[in-house]
Amino acid sequence: MVIAYEPIAGPAAKRTVTIEHVEEVCEQIRKWVMDTVSPEISEEIRIIYSGPVNESSCKVYMMQKNVDGFLVYSS
């Protein structure tokens, strides 16, 4: 199972998304799965980030404990 997290950000939201924020939300998602489903599933689930990334930020995101990858799309 894969869960994709896409933050609401940008000028309309009047906030920016930091790597720390993304890690925190992914950690909360993993905790919710652990508490609601099971600890085993929370470790097996992949939580991917669906937000803006570039070559350098990808490397930093992948160093986070709870970010398992990216959902990349083009408009």
Protein Blocks (a to p, Z undefined) as FASTA:
>chain_A
ZZdddddedjklopacdfklmmmmmmmmmmmmmmmmomklmmmpccdddddddfklmmmm
mmpmklgbdcdddZZ
